[in-house]
Amino acid sequence: MLIRMMSVIAIAAALASPAEAKSCFKKAAEGTSATESLAKFQVDAALLQATDWPIYFTYIANNGTPGYSFGPRSYKCAPGGAGVTCTGSATLCKL
């Protein structure tokens, strides 16, 4: 009986989802700045800050996102606040 239970657990774990899917997640954030490009940068920084503080600091130092793939981002921007406000989302994957 114990061996059968262990087999069922192993099969269920294997079928749950591929390994890559377990390490990917979708995030959303908002940024406001004087220009659209800076507001988008704030969105990107907030997405990474909400994911992993060390990768956030690496990104804002202009050194990329080692250890993560920072997939295509989508933004919606409009005038507002102190200039332009953008909301954005992205799928990030831990490599």
N, CA, C and O atoms as a GROMACS GRO file, in nm:
protein
  380
    1MET      N    1   0.082  -0.119   0.000
    1MET     CA    2   0.000   0.000   0.000
    1MET      C    3   0.086   0.126   0.000
    1MET      O    4   0.056   0.220  -0.072
    2LEU      N    5   0.193   0.129   0.080
    2LEU     CA    6   0.282   0.245   0.087
    2LEU      C    7   0.348   0.269  -0.048
    2LEU      O    8   0.360   0.384  -0.091
    3ILE      N    9   0.392   0.163  -0.115
    3ILE     CA   10   0.455   0.178  -0.246
    3ILE      C   11   0.355   0.233  -0.346
    3ILE      O   12   0.391   0.319  -0.427
    4ARG      N   13   0.232   0.188  -0.342
    4ARG     CA   14   0.129   0.238  -0.434
    4ARG      C   15   0.105   0.387  -0.409
    4ARG      O   16   0.094   0.464  -0.504
    5MET      N   17   0.096   0.429  -0.281
    5MET     CA   18   0.076   0.570  -0.249
    5MET      C   19   0.192   0.654  -0.300
    5MET      O   20   0.170   0.762  -0.354
    6MET      N   21   0.315   0.606  -0.283
    6MET     CA   22   0.432   0.680  -0.330
    6MET      C   23   0.429   0.692  -0.481
    6MET      O   24   0.466   0.797  -0.535
    7SER      N   25   0.386   0.587  -0.552
    7SER     CA   26   0.377   0.592  -0.698
    7SER      C   27   0.272   0.693  -0.742
    7SER      O   28   0.295   0.769  -0.836
    8VAL      N   29   0.159   0.695  -0.675
    8VAL     CA   30   0.053   0.791  -0.710
    8VAL      C   31   0.102   0.933  -0.687
    8VAL      O   32   0.076   1.021  -0.770
    9ILE      N   33   0.172   0.958  -0.578
    9ILE     CA   34   0.224   1.091  -0.549
    9ILE      C   35   0.326   1.132  -0.654
    9ILE      O   36   0.325   1.246  -0.701
   10ALA      N   37   0.415   1.041  -0.692
   10ALA     CA   38   0.517   1.071  -0.793
   10ALA      C   39   0.454   1.102  -0.927
   10ALA      O   40   0.496   1.196  -0.995
   11ILE      N   41   0.353   1.025  -0.967
   11ILE     CA   42   0.286   1.049  -1.095
   11ILE      C   43   0.212   1.182  -1.092
   11ILE      O   44   0.217   1.258  -1.188
   12ALA      N   45   0.143   1.211  -0.982
   12ALA     CA   46   0.071   1.337  -0.970
   12ALA      C   47   0.166   1.456  -0.978
   12ALA      O   48   0.135   1.557  -1.041
   13ALA      N   49   0.280   1.445  -0.914
   13ALA     CA   50   0.379   1.554  -0.917
   13ALA      C   51   0.433   1.572  -1.058
   13ALA      O   52   0.454   1.685  -1.102
   14ALA      N   53   0.457   1.464  -1.129
   14ALA     CA   54   0.512   1.473  -1.264
   14ALA      C   55   0.410   1.533  -1.361
   14ALA      O   56   0.448   1.603  -1.454
   15LEU      N   57   0.282   1.507  -1.340
   15LEU     CA   58   0.179   1.555  -1.431
   15LEU      C   59   0.129   1.695  -1.396
   15LEU      O   60   0.060   1.757  -1.477
   16ALA      N   61   0.162   1.744  -1.278
   16ALA     CA   62   0.108   1.872  -1.232
   16ALA      C   63   0.137   1.985  -1.330
   16ALA      O   64   0.046   2.058  -1.368
   17SER      N   65   0.262   2.000  -1.372
   17SER     CA   66   0.299   2.100  -1.470
   17SER      C   67   0.446   2.084  -1.503
   17SER      O   68   0.522   2.029  -1.424
   18PRO      N   69   0.488   2.132  -1.620
   18PRO     CA   70   0.629   2.123  -1.654
   18PRO      C   71   0.714   2.206  -1.560
   18PRO      O   72   0.665   2.300  -1.497
   19ALA      N   73   0.841   2.170  -1.549
   19ALA     CA   74   0.931   2.239  -1.457
   19ALA      C   75   0.938   2.388  -1.488
   19ALA      O   76   0.944   2.470  -1.395
   20GLU      N   77   0.938   2.426  -1.616
   20GLU     CA   78   0.951   2.567  -1.651
   20GLU      C   79   0.833   2.648  -1.597
   20GLU      O   80   0.850   2.761  -1.552
   21ALA      N   81   0.714   2.590  -1.602
   21ALA     CA   82   0.596   2.663  -1.557
   21ALA      C   83   0.601   2.695  -1.409
   21ALA      O   84   0.546   2.796  -1.366
   22LYS      N   85   0.666   2.612  -1.331
   22LYS     CA   86   0.676   2.636  -1.188
   22LYS      C   87   0.762   2.757  -1.157
   22LYS      O   88   0.745   2.820  -1.053
   23SER      N   89   0.856   2.792  -1.247
   23SER     CA   90   0.946   2.901  -1.218
   23SER      C   91   0.907   3.031  -1.288
   23SER      O   92   0.981   3.129  -1.279
   24CYS      N   93   0.795   3.035  -1.358
   24CYS     CA   94   0.749   3.156  -1.425
   24CYS      C   95   0.626   3.212  -1.354
   24CYS      O   96   0.544   3.138  -1.299
   25PHE      N   97   0.615   3.343  -1.356
   25PHE     CA   98   0.503   3.407  -1.291
   25PHE      C   99   0.479   3.541  -1.357
   25PHE      O  100   0.570   3.601  -1.414
   26LYS      N  101   0.356   3.588  -1.350
   26LYS     CA  102   0.317   3.715  -1.409
   26LYS      C  103   0.304   3.820  -1.298
   26LYS      O  104   0.248   3.792  -1.192
   27LYS      N  105   0.356   3.939  -1.325
   27LYS     CA  106   0.349   4.050  -1.230
   27LYS      C  107   0.294   4.173  -1.301
   27LYS      O  108   0.301   4.183  -1.423
   28ALA      N  109   0.239   4.264  -1.224
   28ALA     CA  110   0.190   4.392  -1.276
   28ALA      C  111   0.234   4.504  -1.182
   28ALA      O  112   0.251   4.482  -1.062
   29ALA      N  113   0.252   4.624  -1.238
   29ALA     CA  114   0.296   4.738  -1.158
   29ALA      C  115   0.253   4.867  -1.226
   29ALA      O  116   0.205   4.867  -1.339
   30GLU      N  117   0.273   4.978  -1.155
   30GLU     CA  118   0.240   5.111  -1.206
   30GLU      C  119   0.358   5.204  -1.181
   30GLU      O  120   0.427   5.192  -1.080
   31GLY      N  121   0.379   5.298  -1.274
   31GLY     CA  122   0.484   5.397  -1.258
   31GLY      C  123   0.438   5.532  -1.310
   31GLY      O  124   0.362   5.540  -1.406
   32THR      N  125   0.483   5.639  -1.245
   32THR     CA  126   0.449   5.775  -1.286
   32THR      C  127   0.578   5.856  -1.294
   32THR      O  128   0.662   5.849  -1.204
   33SER      N  129   0.592   5.933  -1.402
   33SER     CA  130   0.710   6.017  -1.417
   33SER      C  131   0.680   6.129  -1.515
   33SER      O  132   0.569   6.139  -1.569
   34ALA      N  133   0.778   6.214  -1.538
   34ALA     CA  134   0.761   6.328  -1.628
   34ALA      C  135   0.749   6.284  -1.774
   34ALA      O  136   0.684   6.352  -1.853
   35THR      N  137   0.811   6.172  -1.810
   35THR     CA  138   0.806   6.124  -1.948
   35THR      C  139   0.755   5.980  -1.952
   35THR      O  140   0.760   5.909  -1.851
   36GLU      N  141   0.708   5.939  -2.067
   36GLU     CA  142   0.657   5.802  -2.082
   36GLU      C  143   0.768   5.700  -2.064
   36GLU      O  144   0.748   5.597  -2.000
   37SER      N  145   0.887   5.728  -2.121
   37SER     CA  146   0.996   5.630  -2.109
   37SER      C  147   1.039   5.612  -1.964
   37SER      O  148   1.071   5.500  -1.923
   38LEU      N  149   1.041   5.719  -1.887
   38LEU     CA  150   1.077   5.706  -1.744
   38LEU      C  151   0.967   5.636  -1.666
   38LEU      O  152   0.996   5.561  -1.573
   39ALA      N  153   0.842   5.660  -1.702
   39ALA     CA  154   0.731   5.591  -1.634
   39ALA      C  155   0.738   5.441  -1.663
   39ALA      O  156   0.713   5.359  -1.574
   40LYS      N  157   0.773   5.404  -1.787
   40LYS     CA  158   0.788   5.261  -1.820
   40LYS      C  159   0.906   5.201  -1.744
   40LYS      O  160   0.899   5.087  -1.700
   41PHE      N  161   1.015   5.278  -1.730
   41PHE     CA  162   1.128   5.229  -1.651
   41PHE      C  163   1.086   5.206  -1.506
   41PHE      O  164   1.127   5.107  -1.445
   42GLN      N  165   1.004   5.295  -1.452
   42GLN     CA  166   0.955   5.276  -1.315
   42GLN      C  167   0.869   5.151  -1.304
   42GLN      O  168   0.876   5.079  -1.204
   43VAL      N  169   0.789   5.123  -1.406
   43VAL     CA  170   0.709   5.000  -1.407
   43VAL      C  171   0.802   4.879  -1.402
   43VAL      O  172   0.783   4.789  -1.321
   44ASP      N  173   0.903   4.878  -1.491
   44ASP     CA  174   0.997   4.765  -1.494
   44ASP      C  175   1.067   4.747  -1.360
   44ASP      O  176   1.079   4.635  -1.310
   45ALA      N  177   1.112   4.858  -1.302
   45ALA     CA  178   1.180   4.851  -1.174
   45ALA      C  179   1.087   4.796  -1.065
   45ALA      O  180   1.129   4.715  -0.982
   46ALA      N  181   0.962   4.840  -1.066
   46ALA     CA  182   0.866   4.791  -0.965
   46ALA      C  183   0.836   4.643  -0.984
   46ALA      O  184   0.820   4.570  -0.886
   47LEU      N  185   0.828   4.598  -1.110
   47LEU     CA  186   0.806   4.455  -1.136
   47LEU      C  187   0.919   4.372  -1.076
   47LEU      O  188   0.895   4.269  -1.013
   48LEU      N  189   1.041   4.418  -1.095
   48LEU     CA  190   1.156   4.344  -1.042
   48LEU      C  191   1.167   4.357  -0.891
   48LEU      O  192   1.206   4.262  -0.823
   49GLN      N  193   1.135   4.473  -0.839
   49GLN     CA  194   1.140   4.494  -0.694
   49GLN      C  195   1.043   4.400  -0.624
   49GLN      O  196   1.072   4.348  -0.516
   50ALA      N  197   0.928   4.378  -0.684
   50ALA     CA  198   0.829   4.289  -0.625
   50ALA      C  199   0.867   4.143  -0.641
   50ALA      O  200   0.806   4.055  -0.580
   51THR      N  201   0.968   4.116  -0.723
   51THR     CA  202   1.012   3.979  -0.750
   51THR      C  203   1.131   3.940  -0.665
   51THR      O  204   1.130   3.836  -0.599
   52ASP      N  205   1.234   4.025  -0.666
   52ASP     CA  206   1.361   3.987  -0.602
   52ASP      C  207   1.445   4.115  -0.586
   52ASP      O  208   1.487   4.174  -0.685
   53TRP      N  209   1.468   4.157  -0.461
   53TRP     CA  210   1.542   4.281  -0.439
   53TRP      C  211   1.680   4.282  -0.504
   53TRP      O  212   1.715   4.383  -0.566
   54PRO      N  213   1.761   4.177  -0.494
   54PRO     CA  214   1.893   4.182  -0.559
   54PRO      C  215   1.884   4.203  -0.710
   54PRO      O  216   1.966   4.276  -0.767
   55ILE      N  217   1.787   4.140  -0.776
   55ILE     CA  218   1.776   4.156  -0.920
   55ILE      C  219   1.728   4.298  -0.954
   55ILE      O  220   1.765   4.352  -1.058
   56TYR      N  221   1.648   4.356  -0.868
   56TYR     CA  222   1.605   4.495  -0.885
   56TYR      C  223   1.727   4.588  -0.883
   56TYR      O  224   1.741   4.673  -0.971
   57PHE      N  225   1.814   4.572  -0.784
   57PHE     CA  226   1.932   4.658  -0.775
   57PHE      C  227   2.025   4.637  -0.894
   57PHE      O  228   2.085   4.733  -0.943
   58THR      N  229   2.037   4.514  -0.941
   58THR     CA  230   2.120   4.486  -1.059
   58THR      C  231   2.061   4.555  -1.182
   58THR      O  232   2.134   4.613  -1.262
   59TYR      N  233   1.930   4.548  -1.197
   59TYR     CA  234   1.863   4.609  -1.313
   59TYR      C  235   1.879   4.761  -1.314
   59TYR      O  236   1.911   4.819  -1.418
   60ILE      N  237   1.857   4.827  -1.200
   60ILE     CA  238   1.865   4.974  -1.199
   60ILE      C  239   2.010   5.021  -1.214
   60ILE      O  240   2.032   5.137  -1.248
   61ALA      N  241   2.107   4.934  -1.189
   61ALA     CA  242   2.247   4.967  -1.214
   61ALA      C  243   2.284   4.940  -1.360
   61ALA      O  244   2.402   4.946  -1.397
   62ASN      N  245   2.182   4.910  -1.444
   62ASN     CA  246   2.199   4.885  -1.587
   62ASN      C  247   2.282   4.760  -1.616
   62ASN      O  248   2.359   4.757  -1.712
   63ASN      N  249   2.264   4.658  -1.534
   63ASN     CA  250   2.338   4.533  -1.554
   63ASN      C  251   2.247   4.415  -1.588
   63ASN      O  252   2.285   4.300  -1.568
   64GLY      N  253   2.128   4.443  -1.640
   64GLY     CA  254   2.039   4.336  -1.684
   64GLY      C  255   1.968   4.266  -1.570
   64GLY      O  256   1.954   4.319  -1.460
   65THR      N  257   1.923   4.144  -1.601
   65THR     CA  258   1.850   4.063  -1.503
   65THR      C  259   1.906   3.922  -1.499
   65THR      O  260   1.835   3.827  -1.531
   66PRO      N  261   2.033   3.905  -1.460
   66PRO     CA  262   2.091   3.771  -1.457
   66PRO      C  263   2.013   3.679  -1.362
   66PRO      O  264   1.978   3.717  -1.250
   67GLY      N  265   1.986   3.558  -1.411
   67GLY     CA  266   1.912   3.461  -1.332
   67GLY      C  267   1.763   3.464  -1.360
   67GLY      O  268   1.690   3.376  -1.314
   68TYR      N  269   1.717   3.564  -1.434
   68TYR     CA  270   1.575   3.576  -1.470
   68TYR      C  271   1.563   3.610  -1.618
   68TYR      O  272   1.645   3.684  -1.672
   69SER      N  273   1.460   3.558  -1.681
   69SER     CA  274   1.422   3.611  -1.811
   69SER      C  275   1.310   3.709  -1.783
   69SER      O  276   1.214   3.678  -1.712
   70PHE      N  277   1.323   3.827  -1.838
   70PHE     CA  278   1.228   3.935  -1.816
   70PHE      C  279   1.155   3.953  -1.948
   70PHE      O  280   1.193   4.035  -2.032
   71GLY      N  281   1.049   3.873  -1.965
   71GLY     CA  282   0.978   3.864  -2.092
   71GLY      C  283   0.926   3.996  -2.143
   71GLY      O  284   0.942   4.099  -2.078
   72PRO      N  285   0.865   3.993  -2.258
   72PRO     CA  286   0.810   4.116  -2.314
   72PRO      C  287   0.712   4.180  -2.217
   72PRO      O  288   0.630   4.113  -2.154
   73ARG      N  289   0.722   4.311  -2.206
   73ARG     CA  290   0.633   4.384  -2.118
   73ARG      C  291   0.522   4.448  -2.201
   73ARG      O  292   0.543   4.483  -2.317
   74SER      N  293   0.405   4.463  -2.142
   74SER     CA  294   0.297   4.538  -2.206
   74SER      C  295   0.266   4.656  -2.115
   74SER      O  296   0.261   4.643  -1.993
   75TYR      N  297   0.244   4.772  -2.177
   75TYR     CA  298   0.220   4.894  -2.102
   75TYR      C  299   0.093   4.961  -2.153
   75TYR      O  300   0.056   4.948  -2.270
   76LYS      N  301   0.027   5.034  -2.064
   76LYS     CA  302  -0.081   5.125  -2.099
   76LYS      C  303  -0.048   5.255  -2.029
   76LYS      O  304  -0.041   5.261  -1.906
   77CYS      N  305  -0.026   5.359  -2.108
   77CYS     CA  306   0.017   5.487  -2.053
   77CYS      C  307  -0.084   5.596  -2.087
   77CYS      O  308  -0.149   5.593  -2.191
   78ALA      N  309  -0.095   5.693  -1.996
   78ALA     CA  310  -0.185   5.807  -2.016
   78ALA      C  311  -0.132   5.925  -1.934
   78ALA      O  312  -0.068   5.906  -1.831
   79PRO      N  313  -0.161   6.046  -1.980
   79PRO     CA  314  -0.125   6.162  -1.900
   79PRO      C  315  -0.196   6.156  -1.765
   79PRO      O  316  -0.312   6.115  -1.757
   80GLY      N  317  -0.128   6.194  -1.661
   80GLY     CA  318  -0.188   6.194  -1.529
   80GLY      C  319  -0.084   6.208  -1.421
   80GLY      O  320   0.034   6.184  -1.444
   81GLY      N  321  -0.128   6.245  -1.305
   81GLY     CA  322  -0.035   6.260  -1.194
   81GLY      C  323   0.065   6.371  -1.223
   81GLY      O  324   0.027   6.482  -1.259
   82ALA      N  325   0.191   6.340  -1.208
   82ALA     CA  326   0.298   6.437  -1.230
   82ALA      C  327   0.356   6.428  -1.371
   82ALA      O  328   0.473   6.459  -1.392
   83GLY      N  329   0.276   6.385  -1.467
   83GLY     CA  330   0.326   6.372  -1.604
   83GLY      C  331   0.256   6.261  -1.677
   83GLY      O  332   0.148   6.280  -1.734
   84VAL      N  333   0.316   6.143  -1.677
   84VAL     CA  334   0.261   6.026  -1.744
   84VAL      C  335   0.254   5.911  -1.645
   84VAL      O  336   0.350   5.886  -1.571
   85THR      N  337   0.141   5.841  -1.644
   85THR     CA  338   0.126   5.723  -1.559
   85THR      C  339   0.112   5.602  -1.649
   85THR      O  340   0.029   5.602  -1.740
   86CYS      N  341   0.193   5.500  -1.624
   86CYS     CA  342   0.187   5.376  -1.700
   86CYS      C  343   0.158   5.259  -1.608
   86CYS      O  344   0.212   5.251  -1.497
   87THR      N  345   0.075   5.169  -1.653
   87THR     CA  346   0.061   5.040  -1.587
   87THR      C  347   0.120   4.938  -1.683
   87THR      O  348   0.110   4.954  -1.805
   88GLY      N  349   0.179   4.836  -1.628
   88GLY     CA  350   0.242   4.736  -1.714
   88GLY      C  351   0.245   4.601  -1.648
   88GLY      O  352   0.226   4.587  -1.527
   89SER      N  353   0.268   4.501  -1.730
   89SER     CA  354   0.280   4.365  -1.679
   89SER      C  355   0.384   4.290  -1.759
   89SER      O  356   0.417   4.327  -1.872
   90ALA      N  357   0.434   4.184  -1.700
   90ALA     CA  358   0.534   4.100  -1.766
   90ALA      C  359   0.533   3.962  -1.702
   90ALA      O  360   0.491   3.943  -1.588
   91THR      N  361   0.580   3.866  -1.779
   91THR     CA  362   0.604   3.734  -1.725
   91THR      C  363   0.753   3.720  -1.699
   91THR      O  364   0.835   3.743  -1.788
   92LEU      N  365   0.788   3.684  -1.577
   92LEU     CA  366   0.928   3.664  -1.539
   92LEU      C  367   0.949   3.516  -1.511
   92LEU      O  368   0.862   3.449  -1.456
   93CYS      N  369   1.065   3.468  -1.549
   93CYS     CA  370   1.098   3.327  -1.523
   93CYS      C  371   1.233   3.320  -1.451
   93CYS      O  372   1.330   3.383  -1.493
   94LYS      N  373   1.237   3.244  -1.346
   94LYS     CA  374   1.362   3.217  -1.274
   94LYS      C  375   1.436   3.111  -1.354
   94LYS      O  376   1.385   3.002  -1.379
   95LEU      N  377   1.558   3.145  -1.395
   95LEU     CA  378   1.637   3.052  -1.477
   95LEU      C  379   1.711   2.951  -1.391
   95LEU      O  380   1.782   2.865  -1.444
   0.00000   0.00000   0.00000
